[in-house]
Amino acid sequence: MKKRRRISTRSVELLNSGQRSFPPLWLMFFLLILGLCTTVMAQSAVVLVGSGSTVPAPLYNRWAQEYGKHSPMVQVRYVPIGTSEGIKQIANGSGDFGAGEVRLTDKERKENGLTELPAVLIAIVPVYNVPGVQQQLRISGEVLAEIFLGEVKTWSAPSIAKLNPGVTLPNLRIEVVNRPAGKGSNYVLTDFLSKASARFRSEIGVTASPKWPVGVSAERSSDMVYKVRGEPGAIGFVELAYAMNSKLPTFAVLNPAGKFVEASVETVAAACQAVEAPRWSSFSASLTNAPGVDSFPITSFTWIYLRPSSSNEARAEALRDFLGWMYSDGQQFASQEGYAGLPPELLEAVRAKVKELR
C-alpha cells in the first residue's frame, strides 16, 4: 500500500472541522458579496468571488492565500455552496467564477455562454467504518451500486465476502451515508456506478441530484466524515483530500483492468493519462472507469466555470491574471492539498483557452 501524502495543517483544520450549523446558502453568498464590496471601496482592491463545490474548497482557499502573496491588490474569495448552486450563480451573473464536478449542459453553454475548464484532478473515495476489520477492504462498482441501491444490507453479505477472501466480516448492518441534491461528488459517483451497473444506470442514472433509496444525508464533505466516523457500519464517499485527513479506512476499488486500486495522486493522474492522451483536448471528458492497470476508477476533473467575457475590464483583467497564475505556479499546491495537478500537455491546452477569454 502506498504511503499517503500529508496535507497542510491549514487544510486539516478545515477538513476535520466536524458538524456545524450554517446559515442558508443564499445568505452566505449575499453577506460575502456585501462584505467584500465594503472592503474593495476601503482598499481599492479587486476582489474575485467564486462559489461552488465543497470538493475543491481547501485548494481554492490555499490558492487565495498564495495568490494574495503574488498579487496583493487582487483578493480571491471562495464560497462552498455546492456545484449546482455555483453554476446557477455564475450563469445569473453573480460572482466571477463557479467551481464543481458536473459537466455543463448544452443549454448552459449556449444560452448562458458558460465554459468549463479543468482546474485539477480529484478522486471520490468510498470510506467505511467497520469495527474489528484491520485489512483494507476491496469493493467493485457493481457491489457498491447494490449497497447504495439498498440491496446489499450487511457487511457479511456474500458479494462483499467474495471480494475480500480471508477477511472476517461482521454481521453488521450497513448504514449508508449519502449527499443531498446538487453535489458534484454525487455526479462523479453516479457516473461511475452507472458505468459499472446497468441497474443503477436505469434506476438512478448520472446526476448531481440522485434520489437515493436508502441512507442519511450529509450536507458537506466534512459532515460526511463526521457521520461515517460516528456510526459503526457506515459507508459514505468523500474527495481524496478529505479521506486522507479523516483517517477513515478507504476501499481499494476494482478498475476495468481487473485490478483493485487505492486512490492516490498517482493513480488519479494515471486515469487522466489513459483518457486524455494523446490529444489532450477534451476539457469536459468523463474520467471514471478509465482504462489502464493503475487507473483509479472514480476519478474526475473538478472544473472552473466561466463566462466568456466581462463588462468590467478591471475584474476581467484580474481574473485572467488569476487564471494564468492558477495554471502555472498555482498547480504546485494541488498535490500539497491532496489533489493531482493537471498533466503538462493538458495544462498547455488549457492555457491557450484562457487567452481567448475577454
C-alpha positions as CSV (number, residue, x, y, z in Angstrom):
1,M,0.0,0.0,0.0
2,K,1.4,3.4,-1.0
3,K,2.2,5.9,1.8
4,R,-0.3,8.7,1.8
5,R,1.0,12.2,1.5
6,R,0.5,14.6,4.3
7,I,-1.6,17.7,3.7
8,S,-1.1,21.2,5.1
9,T,-2.2,21.9,8.7
10,R,-4.5,24.6,7.5
11,S,-6.4,22.1,5.4
12,V,-6.6,19.6,8.3
13,E,-8.3,22.2,10.4
14,L,-10.8,22.9,7.6
15,L,-11.5,19.3,6.7
16,N,-11.9,17.9,10.2
17,S,-14.0,20.8,11.5
18,G,-16.9,18.4,12.3
19,Q,-20.6,19.1,12.1
20,R,-21.6,22.7,12.2
21,S,-24.6,24.9,11.9
22,F,-24.6,27.1,8.7
23,P,-26.8,29.9,7.5
24,P,-28.8,29.5,4.3
25,L,-26.6,29.4,1.2
26,W,-28.1,32.5,-0.4
27,L,-27.5,34.4,2.8
28,M,-23.8,33.3,2.9
29,F,-23.3,34.5,-0.6
30,F,-25.1,37.8,-0.1
31,L,-23.2,38.6,3.1
32,L,-19.9,37.7,1.5
33,I,-20.5,40.0,-1.5
34,L,-21.7,42.8,0.8
35,G,-18.6,42.5,3.0
36,L,-16.3,42.3,0.0
37,C,-17.8,45.4,-1.6
38,T,-17.1,47.3,1.6
39,T,-13.5,46.0,1.6
40,V,-13.0,47.0,-2.0
41,M,-14.2,50.5,-1.5
42,A,-12.0,50.9,1.5
43,Q,-8.8,49.4,0.0
44,S,-9.3,50.0,-3.8
45,A,-8.5,46.3,-4.3
46,V,-10.2,43.9,-6.8
47,V,-11.9,41.0,-5.1
48,L,-12.7,38.0,-7.2
49,V,-15.6,35.9,-5.9
50,G,-16.1,32.2,-6.8
51,S,-18.6,29.7,-5.5
52,G,-19.4,26.0,-5.9
53,S,-18.5,22.6,-4.7
54,T,-17.0,21.8,-1.3
55,V,-14.8,19.2,-3.0
56,P,-12.1,21.7,-4.1
57,A,-12.7,24.2,-1.3
58,P,-9.4,23.5,0.5
59,L,-7.5,24.1,-2.7
60,Y,-9.3,27.3,-3.6
61,N,-8.6,28.6,-0.1
62,R,-4.9,27.7,-0.5
63,W,-4.9,29.4,-3.9
64,A,-6.4,32.5,-2.5
65,Q,-3.8,32.7,0.2
66,E,-0.8,32.1,-2.1
67,Y,-2.1,34.2,-5.0
68,G,-2.5,37.1,-2.5
69,K,1.3,37.0,-2.0
70,H,1.7,37.2,-5.8
71,S,-0.8,39.9,-6.4
72,P,-1.6,41.8,-3.2
73,M,-4.1,44.1,-4.9
74,V,-6.3,41.2,-6.0
75,Q,-8.1,39.1,-3.4
76,V,-9.8,35.8,-4.1
77,R,-12.7,34.5,-2.0
78,Y,-14.4,31.1,-2.5
79,V,-17.9,30.2,-1.1
80,P,-18.6,26.4,-0.8
81,I,-22.3,26.3,-1.6
82,G,-22.5,23.2,-3.8
83,T,-21.8,22.6,-7.5
84,S,-25.3,23.1,-8.9
85,E,-25.7,26.4,-6.9
86,G,-22.3,27.5,-8.1
87,I,-23.3,27.0,-11.7
88,K,-26.5,28.8,-11.1
89,Q,-24.7,31.8,-9.5
90,I,-22.2,32.3,-12.4
91,A,-25.0,31.7,-15.0
92,N,-27.0,34.5,-13.4
93,G,-24.1,36.9,-13.4
94,S,-23.2,36.6,-9.7
95,G,-19.5,36.4,-8.8
96,D,-16.6,35.8,-11.2
97,F,-16.4,32.0,-11.4
98,G,-18.0,28.8,-10.3
99,A,-16.5,25.5,-9.5
100,G,-17.6,21.9,-9.4
101,E,-17.6,18.4,-10.8
102,V,-20.6,18.5,-13.1
103,R,-20.2,18.8,-16.8
104,L,-22.2,21.7,-18.2
105,T,-25.3,21.1,-20.3
106,D,-25.6,22.3,-23.9
107,K,-28.2,24.8,-22.6
108,E,-25.7,26.2,-20.1
109,R,-23.0,26.5,-22.8
110,K,-25.2,28.0,-25.5
111,E,-27.8,30.1,-23.6
112,N,-25.7,31.2,-20.7
113,G,-22.4,31.3,-22.6
114,L,-20.6,29.3,-19.9
115,T,-17.5,27.3,-20.5
116,E,-15.8,24.8,-18.2
117,L,-12.0,24.4,-17.8
118,P,-10.4,21.6,-15.8
119,A,-8.8,23.0,-12.7
120,V,-7.2,19.9,-11.1
121,L,-7.9,16.2,-10.8
122,I,-9.9,14.7,-8.0
123,A,-11.0,11.3,-6.8
124,I,-14.2,10.4,-5.0
125,V,-13.3,7.8,-2.5
126,P,-15.7,5.3,-0.7
127,V,-15.0,5.3,3.0
128,Y,-16.3,3.0,5.7
129,N,-16.4,2.3,9.4
130,V,-16.4,-1.5,10.1
131,P,-15.3,-2.3,13.7
132,G,-12.8,-5.1,14.1
133,V,-11.6,-5.1,10.4
134,Q,-7.9,-4.2,10.1
135,Q,-7.3,-5.1,6.5
136,Q,-8.2,-2.7,3.7
137,L,-11.4,-3.8,2.1
138,R,-12.0,-4.3,-1.6
139,I,-15.1,-3.2,-3.5
140,S,-16.3,-3.4,-7.1
141,G,-18.6,-0.8,-8.8
142,E,-21.3,-3.4,-9.1
143,V,-21.4,-4.2,-5.4
144,L,-21.0,-0.6,-4.4
145,A,-24.1,0.1,-6.6
146,E,-26.1,-2.6,-4.9
147,I,-25.2,-1.1,-1.5
148,F,-26.3,2.4,-2.5
149,L,-29.5,0.9,-4.0
150,G,-30.2,-0.8,-0.6
151,E,-29.9,-4.3,-2.0
152,V,-26.8,-5.3,0.0
153,K,-27.6,-4.7,3.6
154,T,-24.9,-6.3,5.8
155,W,-21.1,-6.3,5.8
156,S,-21.1,-10.1,5.9
157,A,-23.1,-10.3,2.6
158,P,-21.7,-12.9,0.2
159,S,-21.0,-10.4,-2.5
160,I,-18.7,-8.4,-0.2
161,A,-17.1,-11.5,1.3
162,K,-16.3,-12.8,-2.2
163,L,-14.2,-9.7,-2.9
164,N,-12.4,-10.0,0.4
165,P,-11.2,-13.6,1.0
166,G,-9.6,-14.2,4.3
167,V,-11.3,-11.2,6.0
168,T,-13.7,-11.9,8.8
169,L,-16.6,-9.6,8.2
170,P,-19.1,-8.9,11.0
171,N,-22.8,-9.5,10.6
172,L,-23.4,-5.7,10.9
173,R,-26.0,-3.6,9.2
174,I,-24.6,-1.3,6.5
175,E,-25.5,2.3,7.3
176,V,-25.4,4.3,4.1
177,V,-24.5,8.0,4.2
178,N,-25.0,9.9,1.0
179,R,-25.1,13.5,-0.2
180,P,-28.1,15.8,-0.9
181,A,-29.1,17.2,-4.2
182,G,-26.8,19.4,-6.2
183,K,-23.5,18.0,-5.2
184,G,-20.6,17.4,-7.5
185,S,-19.5,14.3,-5.6
186,N,-22.9,12.8,-6.4
187,Y,-22.3,13.4,-10.1
188,V,-18.9,11.7,-10.1
189,L,-20.1,8.7,-8.1
190,T,-23.2,8.1,-10.1
191,D,-21.3,8.4,-13.3
192,F,-19.0,5.6,-12.1
193,L,-21.8,3.5,-10.7
194,S,-23.9,3.9,-13.9
195,K,-21.0,2.5,-15.9
196,A,-20.5,-0.4,-13.5
197,S,-24.1,-1.4,-13.0
198,A,-26.9,-1.4,-15.6
199,R,-29.5,-1.5,-12.8
200,F,-28.0,1.6,-11.2
201,R,-28.0,3.4,-14.5
202,S,-31.6,2.5,-15.1
203,E,-32.9,3.4,-11.6
204,I,-30.7,6.3,-10.6
205,G,-28.5,7.4,-13.6
206,V,-25.8,10.1,-13.8
207,T,-26.9,13.1,-11.8
208,A,-25.9,15.6,-9.2
209,S,-29.3,15.1,-7.5
210,P,-29.9,11.4,-7.2
211,K,-33.0,10.1,-5.5
212,W,-31.2,7.8,-3.1
213,P,-33.4,4.9,-2.0
214,V,-31.5,4.4,1.3
215,G,-29.3,6.3,3.7
216,V,-29.0,9.6,5.6
217,S,-27.7,12.7,4.1
218,A,-24.5,14.7,4.8
219,E,-24.7,18.3,3.6
220,R,-20.9,18.9,3.3
221,S,-17.8,16.8,2.9
222,S,-16.8,17.5,6.4
223,D,-20.3,16.3,7.6
224,M,-19.8,13.1,5.7
225,V,-16.6,12.4,7.5
226,Y,-18.3,13.2,10.8
227,K,-21.2,10.9,10.2
228,V,-19.2,7.9,8.9
229,R,-16.7,8.2,11.8
230,G,-19.5,8.3,14.3
231,E,-21.6,5.4,13.0
232,P,-20.4,1.8,13.2
233,G,-21.2,0.0,10.0
234,A,-21.4,3.3,8.0
235,I,-20.3,3.7,4.4
236,G,-20.0,7.0,2.5
237,F,-17.9,8.8,-0.1
238,V,-15.7,11.9,0.0
239,E,-13.0,13.6,-2.0
240,L,-9.5,12.1,-1.6
241,A,-8.2,15.1,0.4
242,Y,-10.9,14.7,3.0
243,A,-10.4,10.9,3.1
244,M,-6.7,11.3,3.7
245,N,-7.1,13.7,6.6
246,S,-10.0,11.9,8.2
247,K,-8.0,8.7,8.8
248,L,-11.1,6.7,7.8
249,P,-10.5,3.4,6.0
250,T,-10.9,3.6,2.3
251,F,-11.7,0.9,-0.2
252,A,-9.4,-0.4,-3.0
253,V,-11.8,-0.2,-6.0
254,L,-11.9,-2.6,-8.9
255,N,-11.0,-0.9,-12.2
256,P,-11.7,-2.1,-15.7
257,A,-8.3,-3.8,-16.0
258,G,-9.3,-6.1,-13.2
259,K,-7.1,-4.6,-10.5
260,F,-8.1,-3.3,-7.1
261,V,-6.6,0.2,-6.9
262,E,-6.3,2.6,-4.0
263,A,-6.9,6.3,-4.6
264,S,-3.7,8.4,-4.7
265,V,-2.3,11.4,-6.6
266,E,-0.5,8.9,-8.8
267,T,-3.5,6.6,-9.6
268,V,-5.7,9.7,-10.3
269,A,-3.1,11.0,-12.7
270,A,-2.9,7.6,-14.4
271,A,-6.7,7.7,-15.1
272,C,-6.4,11.1,-16.7
273,Q,-3.5,10.0,-18.8
274,A,-5.4,7.0,-20.0
275,V,-8.4,9.1,-21.2
276,E,-6.8,12.3,-22.4
277,A,-3.6,11.1,-24.2
278,P,-2.6,11.7,-26.9
279,R,-4.9,14.6,-27.9
280,W,-5.1,16.4,-24.6
281,S,-8.1,18.4,-25.8
282,S,-11.2,17.0,-24.2
283,F,-11.7,19.5,-21.3
284,S,-15.1,18.1,-20.3
285,A,-14.3,14.4,-20.6
286,S,-15.5,11.8,-18.1
287,L,-12.6,10.1,-16.3
288,T,-14.5,7.5,-14.4
289,N,-13.8,3.8,-15.1
290,A,-10.7,4.8,-17.2
291,P,-8.7,2.0,-18.8
292,G,-5.3,1.2,-17.6
293,V,-3.9,-1.1,-14.8
294,D,-3.0,1.8,-12.5
295,S,-6.1,4.0,-13.0
296,F,-8.3,4.7,-10.0
297,P,-11.8,4.3,-11.4
298,I,-13.6,7.1,-9.6
299,T,-11.5,9.9,-10.9
300,S,-12.8,13.2,-12.3
301,F,-11.8,16.8,-13.2
302,T,-13.0,19.5,-10.9
303,W,-13.9,22.3,-13.3
304,I,-13.9,26.1,-13.1
305,Y,-17.0,27.6,-14.7
306,L,-16.5,30.9,-16.6
307,R,-18.4,33.4,-18.6
308,P,-16.8,34.3,-21.9
309,S,-16.4,38.0,-21.1
310,S,-17.0,40.7,-18.5
311,S,-18.2,44.3,-18.8
312,N,-15.8,45.3,-16.0
313,E,-12.3,45.4,-17.6
314,A,-10.5,45.6,-14.2
315,R,-12.3,42.5,-13.0
316,A,-11.7,40.7,-16.3
317,E,-8.0,41.5,-16.2
318,A,-7.7,40.4,-12.6
319,L,-9.5,37.1,-13.4
320,R,-7.2,36.5,-16.4
321,D,-4.2,37.1,-14.2
322,F,-5.5,34.7,-11.5
323,L,-6.2,32.0,-14.1
324,G,-2.7,32.5,-15.6
325,W,-1.2,32.0,-12.1
326,M,-3.6,29.1,-11.3
327,Y,-2.4,27.2,-14.4
328,S,1.3,27.9,-13.8
329,D,2.6,28.4,-10.3
330,G,-0.7,27.5,-8.6
331,Q,-0.6,23.9,-9.8
332,Q,2.2,23.0,-7.4
333,F,-0.2,23.5,-4.4
334,A,-2.6,20.8,-5.7
335,S,-0.6,17.8,-4.5
336,Q,0.1,19.6,-1.2
337,E,-3.6,19.7,-0.6
338,G,-4.3,16.1,-1.7
339,Y,-5.3,16.8,-5.3
340,A,-3.5,15.9,-8.5
341,G,-2.3,18.8,-10.8
342,L,-3.1,18.7,-14.5
343,P,-0.6,16.9,-16.8
344,P,1.8,19.3,-18.6
345,E,0.2,18.5,-22.0
346,L,-3.3,19.4,-20.8
347,L,-2.0,22.5,-19.0
348,E,-0.7,23.8,-22.3
349,A,-4.0,23.4,-24.0
350,V,-5.9,25.0,-21.1
351,R,-3.6,28.0,-21.0
352,A,-4.3,28.6,-24.7
353,K,-8.0,28.5,-24.0
354,V,-7.6,31.0,-21.1
355,K,-6.0,33.5,-23.5
356,E,-9.3,33.5,-25.5
357,L,-11.2,34.9,-22.6
358,R,-12.1,38.6,-22.7
